[in-house]
Amino acid sequence: MYSTLTLIKKYVQYYTKASNGKGHGVHSPFVYQFIREVLLNKKEHPATIEIEQTRASLLSNKNEIEVWDRGAGSRQIDKKFRPIQKIASSSLKPKKYGQLLHRIVAYFNPANVIEMGTSLGITTCYLASAIHNKPVITMEGAPTIAAIARQQFETLGIKNIQIIEGDFDTTLETVLSKLEQVGIAYIDGNHKYIPTIQYFHDLLAKSNEESVFIFDDIHWSEEMEKAWEQIKSHPSVTVTIDLFYIGLVFFRKENKEKEHFIIRY
């Protein structure tokens, strides 16, 4: 992971290079419409209030739970006890991005959503509340964290979420084997180069022109930036949008040439 100072420098570079967030100067009709109807749409969904109340509850919960940490590149599992509020403060996406993910799902209305990295379930709730009649399959490696996420789904009455526990290396293959295609995939799991590229290729095998991949923390580290650049260069990828904290990947066939956008958000 980059240091805080490096991340600040990276963000300043992004902000300086990024195109105007209102879509001015963007010649792609697809991207321009996405900016106008999704990025600039600040209307709050009714579910936001309850989801944010749930977030506040997690941030104030001082109970400790056992968390299984699997070291990068290692099969060894370290067990630690951590307060729920600390897990929440370090892992939950800000409201701004939860709402953005909600709008993306509502806008594209995919056949399904796959989330790699449930954490405490707040982002999952934002994804699932956008498509009540479509399945959201979320994967989490830590059983105790998955249990807390289930509690949030039940509290909010969200019924279209299926949570899968276990190592992504095995659970992703199982999930994909049961799907004809991937609608939207949100990848927020292992922030390492090799796993990220492997997840991309696994998901790609079940993708089509309408699929959307969303990668979290694309500028989080040198490895994630390397993975992001390789994903952008893949022949199947036609359009990407860099919003700094997340990167969007599209496979639209109407785009005859690759287009890569850095957009201020």
Buried (B, 14 or more C-beta within 10 A) or exposed (E): EBEEEEBEEBEEEBEEEBBEEBBEEBEBEBBBEBBEEBBEBEEEBEBBEBBBEBBEBBBEBEEBBEBEBBEEEEEEEEEEEBEBBEBBEEBBBEBEBBBBBBBBBBBBEBBBBBBBBBBBBBBBBBBBBBBEEBBBBBBBBBEBBBEBBBEBBEBBEBEBBEBBBBEBBEBBEEBBEEBEBBBBBBBBBBBBBEBBBBBBEBBBEBBEEBBBBBBBBBBBBEBBBEBBEBBBEBEEBBBBBBBBBBBBBBBBEEBEEEBBBBBBB
